[in-house]
Amino acid sequence: MRRSSYVHHNGLSSQIIDAELQVHATLGPGLLESVYHACLCHELQERGLVIESQAWMPASYDSVKLNLAFRLDLTDY
């Protein structure tokens, strides 16, 4: 991995972890995952990150593209 790519991903990871900690500190424990997820999406967007929630990622099997193979919780563009 190139140094600039590593620094970018390290900085992005730090932003995501900080946002997760902020959401949990604000809401506390015991809520449904969907509530934390929605609040995390909001927090990441407030921090200027462009994200997509619940994105489908295709997979291939025997030369057949399966469009609904995997669902990603969050992804960036």
PyMOL Python script that loads the backbone (N, CA, C, O; Angstrom):
from pymol import cmd

cmd.read_pdbstr("""\
ATOM      1  N   MET A   1       0.848  -1.168   0.000  1.00  0.00           N
ATOM      2  CA  MET A   1       0.000   0.000   0.000  1.00  0.00           C
ATOM      3  C   MET A   1       0.899   1.238   0.000  1.00  0.00           C
ATOM      4  O   MET A   1       1.847   1.331   0.780  1.00  0.00           O
ATOM      5  N   ARG A   2       0.590   2.177  -0.877  1.00  0.00           N
ATOM      6  CA  ARG A   2       1.359   3.415  -0.927  1.00  0.00           C
ATOM      7  C   ARG A   2       1.139   4.218   0.343  1.00  0.00           C
ATOM      8  O   ARG A   2       0.084   4.130   0.972  1.00  0.00           O
ATOM      9  N   ARG A   3       2.137   4.998   0.711  1.00  0.00           N
ATOM     10  CA  ARG A   3       2.097   5.804   1.929  1.00  0.00           C
ATOM     11  C   ARG A   3       0.889   6.736   1.952  1.00  0.00           C
ATOM     12  O   ARG A   3       0.210   6.833   2.975  1.00  0.00           O
ATOM     13  N   SER A   4       0.610   7.425   0.843  1.00  0.00           N
ATOM     14  CA  SER A   4      -0.521   8.362   0.807  1.00  0.00           C
ATOM     15  C   SER A   4      -1.847   7.634   0.981  1.00  0.00           C
ATOM     16  O   SER A   4      -2.764   8.148   1.621  1.00  0.00           O
ATOM     17  N   SER A   5      -1.945   6.440   0.412  1.00  0.00           N
ATOM     18  CA  SER A   5      -3.154   5.639   0.565  1.00  0.00           C
ATOM     19  C   SER A   5      -3.321   5.183   2.011  1.00  0.00           C
ATOM     20  O   SER A   5      -4.427   5.196   2.550  1.00  0.00           O
ATOM     21  N   TYR A   6      -2.220   4.783   2.631  1.00  0.00           N
ATOM     22  CA  TYR A   6      -2.243   4.357   4.034  1.00  0.00           C
ATOM     23  C   TYR A   6      -2.681   5.509   4.930  1.00  0.00           C
ATOM     24  O   TYR A   6      -3.519   5.326   5.812  1.00  0.00           O
ATOM     25  N   VAL A   7      -2.124   6.684   4.710  1.00  0.00           N
ATOM     26  CA  VAL A   7      -2.471   7.853   5.532  1.00  0.00           C
ATOM     27  C   VAL A   7      -3.948   8.192   5.365  1.00  0.00           C
ATOM     28  O   VAL A   7      -4.629   8.509   6.341  1.00  0.00           O
ATOM     29  N   HIS A   8      -4.447   8.126   4.125  1.00  0.00           N
ATOM     30  CA  HIS A   8      -5.862   8.409   3.872  1.00  0.00           C
ATOM     31  C   HIS A   8      -6.746   7.422   4.630  1.00  0.00           C
ATOM     32  O   HIS A   8      -7.680   7.830   5.321  1.00  0.00           O
ATOM     33  N   HIS A   9      -6.458   6.126   4.507  1.00  0.00           N
ATOM     34  CA  HIS A   9      -7.281   5.123   5.173  1.00  0.00           C
ATOM     35  C   HIS A   9      -7.163   5.213   6.691  1.00  0.00           C
ATOM     36  O   HIS A   9      -8.149   5.010   7.399  1.00  0.00           O
ATOM     37  N   ASN A  10      -5.983   5.510   7.191  1.00  0.00           N
ATOM     38  CA  ASN A  10      -5.793   5.661   8.630  1.00  0.00           C
ATOM     39  C   ASN A  10      -6.609   6.847   9.143  1.00  0.00           C
ATOM     40  O   ASN A  10      -7.252   6.748  10.188  1.00  0.00           O
ATOM     41  N   GLY A  11      -6.590   7.951   8.429  1.00  0.00           N
ATOM     42  CA  GLY A  11      -7.379   9.123   8.816  1.00  0.00           C
ATOM     43  C   GLY A  11      -8.872   8.853   8.739  1.00  0.00           C
ATOM     44  O   GLY A  11      -9.633   9.286   9.604  1.00  0.00           O
ATOM     45  N   LEU A  12      -9.286   8.142   7.709  1.00  0.00           N
ATOM     46  CA  LEU A  12     -10.697   7.788   7.551  1.00  0.00           C
ATOM     47  C   LEU A  12     -11.140   6.876   8.680  1.00  0.00           C
ATOM     48  O   LEU A  12     -12.222   7.058   9.238  1.00  0.00           O
ATOM     49  N   SER A  13     -10.311   5.897   9.022  1.00  0.00           N
ATOM     50  CA  SER A  13     -10.636   4.990  10.127  1.00  0.00           C
ATOM     51  C   SER A  13     -10.788   5.755  11.430  1.00  0.00           C
ATOM     52  O   SER A  13     -11.695   5.480  12.215  1.00  0.00           O
ATOM     53  N   SER A  14      -9.910   6.707  11.660  1.00  0.00           N
ATOM     54  CA  SER A  14      -9.985   7.515  12.879  1.00  0.00           C
ATOM     55  C   SER A  14     -11.282   8.309  12.939  1.00  0.00           C
ATOM     56  O   SER A  14     -11.902   8.411  13.998  1.00  0.00           O
ATOM     57  N   GLN A  15     -11.698   8.876  11.800  1.00  0.00           N
ATOM     58  CA  GLN A  15     -12.948   9.633  11.756  1.00  0.00           C
ATOM     59  C   GLN A  15     -14.149   8.737  12.054  1.00  0.00           C
ATOM     60  O   GLN A  15     -15.062   9.130  12.781  1.00  0.00           O
ATOM     61  N   ILE A  16     -14.141   7.539  11.489  1.00  0.00           N
ATOM     62  CA  ILE A  16     -15.258   6.612  11.684  1.00  0.00           C
ATOM     63  C   ILE A  16     -15.327   6.154  13.141  1.00  0.00           C
ATOM     64  O   ILE A  16     -16.403   6.143  13.738  1.00  0.00           O
ATOM     65  N   ILE A  17     -14.207   5.786  13.701  1.00  0.00           N
ATOM     66  CA  ILE A  17     -14.182   5.350  15.103  1.00  0.00           C
ATOM     67  C   ILE A  17     -14.630   6.475  16.019  1.00  0.00           C
ATOM     68  O   ILE A  17     -15.405   6.243  16.947  1.00  0.00           O
ATOM     69  N   ASP A  18     -14.156   7.689  15.773  1.00  0.00           N
ATOM     70  CA  ASP A  18     -14.558   8.836  16.585  1.00  0.00           C
ATOM     71  C   ASP A  18     -16.068   9.081  16.481  1.00  0.00           C
ATOM     72  O   ASP A  18     -16.724   9.387  17.477  1.00  0.00           O
ATOM     73  N   ALA A  19     -16.601   8.946  15.281  1.00  0.00           N
ATOM     74  CA  ALA A  19     -18.045   9.127  15.087  1.00  0.00           C
ATOM     75  C   ALA A  19     -18.831   8.047  15.827  1.00  0.00           C
ATOM     76  O   ALA A  19     -19.856   8.336  16.445  1.00  0.00           O
ATOM     77  N   GLU A  20     -18.356   6.813  15.764  1.00  0.00           N
ATOM     78  CA  GLU A  20     -19.023   5.721  16.485  1.00  0.00           C
ATOM     79  C   GLU A  20     -19.031   5.973  17.990  1.00  0.00           C
ATOM     80  O   GLU A  20     -20.043   5.766  18.660  1.00  0.00           O
ATOM     81  N   LEU A  21     -17.902   6.418  18.507  1.00  0.00           N
ATOM     82  CA  LEU A  21     -17.820   6.710  19.944  1.00  0.00           C
ATOM     83  C   LEU A  21     -18.745   7.858  20.326  1.00  0.00           C
ATOM     84  O   LEU A  21     -19.367   7.830  21.388  1.00  0.00           O
ATOM     85  N   GLN A  22     -18.838   8.867  19.466  1.00  0.00           N
ATOM     86  CA  GLN A  22     -19.724  10.006  19.728  1.00  0.00           C
ATOM     87  C   GLN A  22     -21.181   9.564  19.770  1.00  0.00           C
ATOM     88  O   GLN A  22     -21.930   9.960  20.664  1.00  0.00           O
ATOM     89  N   VAL A  23     -21.578   8.749  18.812  1.00  0.00           N
ATOM     90  CA  VAL A  23     -22.966   8.258  18.770  1.00  0.00           C
ATOM     91  C   VAL A  23     -23.275   7.448  20.022  1.00  0.00           C
ATOM     92  O   VAL A  23     -24.318   7.641  20.648  1.00  0.00           O
ATOM     93  N   HIS A  24     -22.384   6.552  20.385  1.00  0.00           N
ATOM     94  CA  HIS A  24     -22.641   5.710  21.557  1.00  0.00           C
ATOM     95  C   HIS A  24     -22.644   6.531  22.842  1.00  0.00           C
ATOM     96  O   HIS A  24     -23.456   6.284  23.734  1.00  0.00           O
ATOM     97  N   ALA A  25     -21.748   7.499  22.942  1.00  0.00           N
ATOM     98  CA  ALA A  25     -21.715   8.354  24.136  1.00  0.00           C
ATOM     99  C   ALA A  25     -22.990   9.186  24.254  1.00  0.00           C
ATOM    100  O   ALA A  25     -23.474   9.441  25.357  1.00  0.00           O
ATOM    101  N   THR A  26     -23.523   9.603  23.124  1.00  0.00           N
ATOM    102  CA  THR A  26     -24.742  10.416  23.123  1.00  0.00           C
ATOM    103  C   THR A  26     -25.980   9.578  23.427  1.00  0.00           C
ATOM    104  O   THR A  26     -26.826   9.987  24.221  1.00  0.00           O
ATOM    105  N   LEU A  27     -26.090   8.402  22.796  1.00  0.00           N
ATOM    106  CA  LEU A  27     -27.301   7.585  22.935  1.00  0.00           C
ATOM    107  C   LEU A  27     -27.253   6.626  24.118  1.00  0.00           C
ATOM    108  O   LEU A  27     -28.285   6.314  24.713  1.00  0.00           O
ATOM    109  N   GLY A  28     -26.058   6.161  24.456  1.00  0.00           N
ATOM    110  CA  GLY A  28     -25.941   5.158  25.504  1.00  0.00           C
ATOM    111  C   GLY A  28     -26.246   3.774  24.976  1.00  0.00           C
ATOM    112  O   GLY A  28     -26.557   3.616  23.796  1.00  0.00           O
ATOM    113  N   PRO A  29     -26.163   2.774  25.827  1.00  0.00           N
ATOM    114  CA  PRO A  29     -26.385   1.387  25.404  1.00  0.00           C
ATOM    115  C   PRO A  29     -27.870   1.016  25.373  1.00  0.00           C
ATOM    116  O   PRO A  29     -28.713   1.717  25.934  1.00  0.00           O
ATOM    117  N   GLY A  30     -28.168  -0.100  24.706  1.00  0.00           N
ATOM    118  CA  GLY A  30     -29.490  -0.704  24.807  1.00  0.00           C
ATOM    119  C   GLY A  30     -30.466  -0.441  23.686  1.00  0.00           C
ATOM    120  O   GLY A  30     -31.596  -0.926  23.740  1.00  0.00           O
ATOM    121  N   LEU A  31     -30.074   0.311  22.670  1.00  0.00           N
ATOM    122  CA  LEU A  31     -30.996   0.579  21.565  1.00  0.00           C
ATOM    123  C   LEU A  31     -30.815  -0.442  20.450  1.00  0.00           C
ATOM    124  O   LEU A  31     -29.847  -1.202  20.441  1.00  0.00           O
ATOM    125  N   LEU A  32     -31.738  -0.450  19.531  1.00  0.00           N
ATOM    126  CA  LEU A  32     -31.639  -1.337  18.376  1.00  0.00           C
ATOM    127  C   LEU A  32     -30.490  -0.905  17.478  1.00  0.00           C
ATOM    128  O   LEU A  32     -30.147   0.276  17.410  1.00  0.00           O
ATOM    129  N   GLU A  33     -29.900  -1.875  16.792  1.00  0.00           N
ATOM    130  CA  GLU A  33     -28.801  -1.581  15.872  1.00  0.00           C
ATOM    131  C   GLU A  33     -29.218  -0.554  14.824  1.00  0.00           C
ATOM    132  O   GLU A  33     -28.415   0.295  14.436  1.00  0.00           O
ATOM    133  N   SER A  34     -30.449  -0.622  14.368  1.00  0.00           N
ATOM    134  CA  SER A  34     -30.922   0.297  13.329  1.00  0.00           C
ATOM    135  C   SER A  34     -30.864   1.752  13.786  1.00  0.00           C
ATOM    136  O   SER A  34     -30.622   2.645  12.973  1.00  0.00           O
ATOM    137  N   VAL A  35     -31.081   1.998  15.066  1.00  0.00           N
ATOM    138  CA  VAL A  35     -31.002   3.360  15.599  1.00  0.00           C
ATOM    139  C   VAL A  35     -29.553   3.848  15.569  1.00  0.00           C
ATOM    140  O   VAL A  35     -29.278   4.958  15.113  1.00  0.00           O
ATOM    141  N   TYR A  36     -28.633   3.022  16.053  1.00  0.00           N
ATOM    142  CA  TYR A  36     -27.216   3.389  16.025  1.00  0.00           C
ATOM    143  C   TYR A  36     -26.741   3.598  14.593  1.00  0.00           C
ATOM    144  O   TYR A  36     -25.984   4.528  14.318  1.00  0.00           O
ATOM    145  N   HIS A  37     -27.181   2.741  13.687  1.00  0.00           N
ATOM    146  CA  HIS A  37     -26.789   2.835  12.289  1.00  0.00           C
ATOM    147  C   HIS A  37     -27.243   4.164  11.682  1.00  0.00           C
ATOM    148  O   HIS A  37     -26.455   4.858  11.039  1.00  0.00           O
ATOM    149  N   ALA A  38     -28.500   4.511  11.884  1.00  0.00           N
ATOM    150  CA  ALA A  38     -29.030   5.763  11.336  1.00  0.00           C
ATOM    151  C   ALA A  38     -28.292   6.973  11.910  1.00  0.00           C
ATOM    152  O   ALA A  38     -27.979   7.917  11.183  1.00  0.00           O
ATOM    153  N   CYS A  39     -28.017   6.943  13.203  1.00  0.00           N
ATOM    154  CA  CYS A  39     -27.307   8.057  13.833  1.00  0.00           C
ATOM    155  C   CYS A  39     -25.856   8.128  13.367  1.00  0.00           C
ATOM    156  O   CYS A  39     -25.318   9.220  13.189  1.00  0.00           O
ATOM    157  N   LEU A  40     -25.221   6.976  13.169  1.00  0.00           N
ATOM    158  CA  LEU A  40     -23.851   6.964  12.662  1.00  0.00           C
ATOM    159  C   LEU A  40     -23.802   7.530  11.247  1.00  0.00           C
ATOM    160  O   LEU A  40     -22.901   8.306  10.926  1.00  0.00           O
ATOM    161  N   CYS A  41     -24.744   7.160  10.409  1.00  0.00           N
ATOM    162  CA  CYS A  41     -24.798   7.720   9.054  1.00  0.00           C
ATOM    163  C   CYS A  41     -24.912   9.237   9.110  1.00  0.00           C
ATOM    164  O   CYS A  41     -24.208   9.945   8.391  1.00  0.00           O
ATOM    165  N   HIS A  42     -25.793   9.727   9.958  1.00  0.00           N
ATOM    166  CA  HIS A  42     -25.968  11.169  10.119  1.00  0.00           C
ATOM    167  C   HIS A  42     -24.666  11.819  10.592  1.00  0.00           C
ATOM    168  O   HIS A  42     -24.252  12.844  10.051  1.00  0.00           O
ATOM    169  N   GLU A  43     -24.030  11.234  11.586  1.00  0.00           N
ATOM    170  CA  GLU A  43     -22.789  11.789  12.150  1.00  0.00           C
ATOM    171  C   GLU A  43     -21.677  11.818  11.100  1.00  0.00           C
ATOM    172  O   GLU A  43     -20.942  12.802  11.012  1.00  0.00           O
ATOM    173  N   LEU A  44     -21.545  10.768  10.314  1.00  0.00           N
ATOM    174  CA  LEU A  44     -20.507  10.726   9.283  1.00  0.00           C
ATOM    175  C   LEU A  44     -20.762  11.778   8.204  1.00  0.00           C
ATOM    176  O   LEU A  44     -19.825  12.417   7.726  1.00  0.00           O
ATOM    177  N   GLN A  45     -22.022  11.958   7.821  1.00  0.00           N
ATOM    178  CA  GLN A  45     -22.357  12.979   6.826  1.00  0.00           C
ATOM    179  C   GLN A  45     -22.125  14.382   7.378  1.00  0.00           C
ATOM    180  O   GLN A  45     -21.687  15.269   6.646  1.00  0.00           O
ATOM    181  N   GLU A  46     -22.412  14.589   8.648  1.00  0.00           N
ATOM    182  CA  GLU A  46     -22.144  15.885   9.282  1.00  0.00           C
ATOM    183  C   GLU A  46     -20.648  16.199   9.270  1.00  0.00           C
ATOM    184  O   GLU A  46     -20.254  17.365   9.253  1.00  0.00           O
ATOM    185  N   ARG A  47     -19.826  15.164   9.278  1.00  0.00           N
ATOM    186  CA  ARG A  47     -18.368  15.330   9.256  1.00  0.00           C
ATOM    187  C   ARG A  47     -17.830  15.462   7.831  1.00  0.00           C
ATOM    188  O   ARG A  47     -16.618  15.530   7.623  1.00  0.00           O
ATOM    189  N   GLY A  48     -18.723  15.497   6.867  1.00  0.00           N
ATOM    190  CA  GLY A  48     -18.322  15.718   5.482  1.00  0.00           C
ATOM    191  C   GLY A  48     -17.993  14.468   4.683  1.00  0.00           C
ATOM    192  O   GLY A  48     -17.500  14.567   3.560  1.00  0.00           O
ATOM    193  N   LEU A  49     -18.259  13.290   5.243  1.00  0.00           N
ATOM    194  CA  LEU A  49     -17.999  12.058   4.503  1.00  0.00           C
ATOM    195  C   LEU A  49     -19.187  11.737   3.603  1.00  0.00           C
ATOM    196  O   LEU A  49     -20.342  11.905   3.996  1.00  0.00           O
ATOM    197  N   VAL A  50     -18.896  11.281   2.413  1.00  0.00           N
ATOM    198  CA  VAL A  50     -19.935  10.869   1.475  1.00  0.00           C
ATOM    199  C   VAL A  50     -20.049   9.354   1.590  1.00  0.00           C
ATOM    200  O   VAL A  50     -19.119   8.621   1.254  1.00  0.00           O
ATOM    201  N   ILE A  51     -21.197   8.900   2.067  1.00  0.00           N
ATOM    202  CA  ILE A  51     -21.385   7.470   2.325  1.00  0.00           C
ATOM    203  C   ILE A  51     -22.642   6.965   1.648  1.00  0.00           C
ATOM    204  O   ILE A  51     -23.510   7.741   1.248  1.00  0.00           O
ATOM    205  N   GLU A  52     -22.721   5.662   1.529  1.00  0.00           N
ATOM    206  CA  GLU A  52     -23.938   5.003   1.070  1.00  0.00           C
ATOM    207  C   GLU A  52     -24.277   3.934   2.092  1.00  0.00           C
ATOM    208  O   GLU A  52     -23.414   3.150   2.489  1.00  0.00           O
ATOM    209  N   SER A  53     -25.504   3.902   2.509  1.00  0.00           N
ATOM    210  CA  SER A  53     -25.951   2.968   3.523  1.00  0.00           C
ATOM    211  C   SER A  53     -26.702   1.809   2.881  1.00  0.00           C
ATOM    212  O   SER A  53     -27.483   2.002   1.950  1.00  0.00           O
ATOM    213  N   GLN A  54     -26.457   0.603   3.388  1.00  0.00           N
ATOM    214  CA  GLN A  54     -27.159  -0.610   2.944  1.00  0.00           C
ATOM    215  C   GLN A  54     -27.017  -0.830   1.435  1.00  0.00           C
ATOM    216  O   GLN A  54     -27.996  -1.129   0.752  1.00  0.00           O
ATOM    217  N   ALA A  55     -25.802  -0.681   0.925  1.00  0.00           N
ATOM    218  CA  ALA A  55     -25.532  -0.853  -0.497  1.00  0.00           C
ATOM    219  C   ALA A  55     -25.375  -2.337  -0.827  1.00  0.00           C
ATOM    220  O   ALA A  55     -24.787  -3.099  -0.060  1.00  0.00           O
ATOM    221  N   TRP A  56     -25.904  -2.727  -1.969  1.00  0.00           N
ATOM    222  CA  TRP A  56     -25.761  -4.107  -2.419  1.00  0.00           C
ATOM    223  C   TRP A  56     -24.465  -4.248  -3.201  1.00  0.00           C
ATOM    224  O   TRP A  56     -24.127  -3.396  -4.023  1.00  0.00           O
ATOM    225  N   MET A  57     -23.748  -5.322  -2.942  1.00  0.00           N
ATOM    226  CA  MET A  57     -22.511  -5.610  -3.648  1.00  0.00           C
ATOM    227  C   MET A  57     -22.695  -6.924  -4.408  1.00  0.00           C
ATOM    228  O   MET A  57     -22.973  -7.961  -3.805  1.00  0.00           O
ATOM    229  N   PRO A  58     -22.540  -6.877  -5.713  1.00  0.00           N
ATOM    230  CA  PRO A  58     -22.754  -8.093  -6.501  1.00  0.00           C
ATOM    231  C   PRO A  58     -21.630  -9.107  -6.321  1.00  0.00           C
ATOM    232  O   PRO A  58     -20.525  -8.770  -5.897  1.00  0.00           O
ATOM    233  N   ALA A  59     -21.933 -10.324  -6.646  1.00  0.00           N
ATOM    234  CA  ALA A  59     -20.954 -11.405  -6.678  1.00  0.00           C
ATOM    235  C   ALA A  59     -21.218 -12.207  -7.946  1.00  0.00           C
ATOM    236  O   ALA A  59     -22.291 -12.112  -8.542  1.00  0.00           O
ATOM    237  N   SER A  60     -20.244 -12.983  -8.345  1.00  0.00           N
ATOM    238  CA  SER A  60     -20.413 -13.818  -9.530  1.00  0.00           C
ATOM    239  C   SER A  60     -20.299 -15.287  -9.145  1.00  0.00           C
ATOM    240  O   SER A  60     -19.502 -15.672  -8.289  1.00  0.00           O
ATOM    241  N   TYR A  61     -21.108 -16.078  -9.794  1.00  0.00           N
ATOM    242  CA  TYR A  61     -21.050 -17.535  -9.617  1.00  0.00           C
ATOM    243  C   TYR A  61     -21.271 -18.171 -10.975  1.00  0.00           C
ATOM    244  O   TYR A  61     -22.295 -17.938 -11.616  1.00  0.00           O
ATOM    245  N   ASP A  62     -20.325 -18.963 -11.409  1.00  0.00           N
ATOM    246  CA  ASP A  62     -20.452 -19.686 -12.671  1.00  0.00           C
ATOM    247  C   ASP A  62     -20.837 -18.738 -13.812  1.00  0.00           C
ATOM    248  O   ASP A  62     -21.737 -19.027 -14.601  1.00  0.00           O
ATOM    249  N   SER A  63     -20.139 -17.609 -13.880  1.00  0.00           N
ATOM    250  CA  SER A  63     -20.352 -16.574 -14.907  1.00  0.00           C
ATOM    251  C   SER A  63     -21.704 -15.870 -14.793  1.00  0.00           C
ATOM    252  O   SER A  63     -22.111 -15.165 -15.716  1.00  0.00           O
ATOM    253  N   VAL A  64     -22.392 -16.050 -13.691  1.00  0.00           N
ATOM    254  CA  VAL A  64     -23.669 -15.376 -13.474  1.00  0.00           C
ATOM    255  C   VAL A  64     -23.455 -14.292 -12.416  1.00  0.00           C
ATOM    256  O   VAL A  64     -22.932 -14.553 -11.333  1.00  0.00           O
ATOM    257  N   LYS A  65     -23.868 -13.085 -12.753  1.00  0.00           N
ATOM    258  CA  LYS A  65     -23.745 -11.980 -11.801  1.00  0.00           C
ATOM    259  C   LYS A  65     -24.963 -11.984 -10.878  1.00  0.00           C
ATOM    260  O   LYS A  65     -26.105 -11.882 -11.327  1.00  0.00           O
ATOM    261  N   LEU A  66     -24.694 -12.103  -9.586  1.00  0.00           N
ATOM    262  CA  LEU A  66     -25.765 -12.099  -8.582  1.00  0.00           C
ATOM    263  C   LEU A  66     -25.807 -10.701  -7.972  1.00  0.00           C
ATOM    264  O   LEU A  66     -24.965 -10.356  -7.143  1.00  0.00           O
ATOM    265  N   ASN A  67     -26.776  -9.906  -8.379  1.00  0.00           N
ATOM    266  CA  ASN A  67     -26.830  -8.509  -7.964  1.00  0.00           C
ATOM    267  C   ASN A  67     -27.099  -8.318  -6.478  1.00  0.00           C
ATOM    268  O   ASN A  67     -26.645  -7.330  -5.900  1.00  0.00           O
ATOM    269  N   LEU A  68     -27.805  -9.211  -5.863  1.00  0.00           N
ATOM    270  CA  LEU A  68     -28.175  -9.047  -4.460  1.00  0.00           C
ATOM    271  C   LEU A  68     -27.430 -10.034  -3.571  1.00  0.00           C
ATOM    272  O   LEU A  68     -28.021 -10.651  -2.685  1.00  0.00           O
ATOM    273  N   ALA A  69     -26.140 -10.177  -3.811  1.00  0.00           N
ATOM    274  CA  ALA A  69     -25.361 -11.174  -3.089  1.00  0.00           C
ATOM    275  C   ALA A  69     -25.011 -10.751  -1.671  1.00  0.00           C
ATOM    276  O   ALA A  69     -25.197 -11.518  -0.726  1.00  0.00           O
ATOM    277  N   PHE A  70     -24.511  -9.542  -1.521  1.00  0.00           N
ATOM    278  CA  PHE A  70     -24.061  -9.050  -0.219  1.00  0.00           C
ATOM    279  C   PHE A  70     -24.611  -7.657   0.019  1.00  0.00           C
ATOM    280  O   PHE A  70     -24.759  -6.874  -0.919  1.00  0.00           O
ATOM    281  N   ARG A  71     -24.911  -7.349   1.259  1.00  0.00           N
ATOM    282  CA  ARG A  71     -25.351  -5.994   1.597  1.00  0.00           C
ATOM    283  C   ARG A  71     -24.322  -5.400   2.556  1.00  0.00           C
ATOM    284  O   ARG A  71     -24.053  -5.958   3.620  1.00  0.00           O
ATOM    285  N   LEU A  72     -23.754  -4.267   2.166  1.00  0.00           N
ATOM    286  CA  LEU A  72     -22.774  -3.577   2.979  1.00  0.00           C
ATOM    287  C   LEU A  72     -23.493  -2.614   3.910  1.00  0.00           C
ATOM    288  O   LEU A  72     -24.377  -1.878   3.472  1.00  0.00           O
ATOM    289  N   ASP A  73     -23.129  -2.608   5.181  1.00  0.00           N
ATOM    290  CA  ASP A  73     -23.731  -1.650   6.112  1.00  0.00           C
ATOM    291  C   ASP A  73     -23.455  -0.224   5.655  1.00  0.00           C
ATOM    292  O   ASP A  73     -24.377   0.581   5.529  1.00  0.00           O
ATOM    293  N   LEU A  74     -22.194   0.086   5.408  1.00  0.00           N
ATOM    294  CA  LEU A  74     -21.778   1.417   4.950  1.00  0.00           C
ATOM    295  C   LEU A  74     -20.652   1.278   3.953  1.00  0.00           C
ATOM    296  O   LEU A  74     -19.820   0.378   4.062  1.00  0.00           O
ATOM    297  N   THR A  75     -20.625   2.163   2.989  1.00  0.00           N
ATOM    298  CA  THR A  75     -19.512   2.238   2.060  1.00  0.00           C
ATOM    299  C   THR A  75     -19.319   3.693   1.657  1.00  0.00           C
ATOM    300  O   THR A  75     -20.238   4.508   1.742  1.00  0.00           O
ATOM    301  N   ASP A  76     -18.111   3.998   1.218  1.00  0.00           N
ATOM    302  CA  ASP A  76     -17.862   5.356   0.727  1.00  0.00           C
ATOM    303  C   ASP A  76     -17.817   5.297  -0.799  1.00  0.00           C
ATOM    304  O   ASP A  76     -17.723   4.222  -1.391  1.00  0.00           O
ATOM    305  N   TYR A  77     -17.886   6.450  -1.411  1.00  0.00           N
ATOM    306  CA  TYR A  77     -17.866   6.522  -2.875  1.00  0.00           C
ATOM    307  C   TYR A  77     -16.461   6.568  -3.381  1.00  0.00           C
ATOM    308  O   TYR A  77     -16.242   6.631  -4.591  1.00  0.00           O
TER     309      TYR A  77
END
""", "prot")
cmd.dss("prot")
cmd.show_as("cartoon", "prot")
cmd.util.cbc("prot")
cmd.orient("prot")
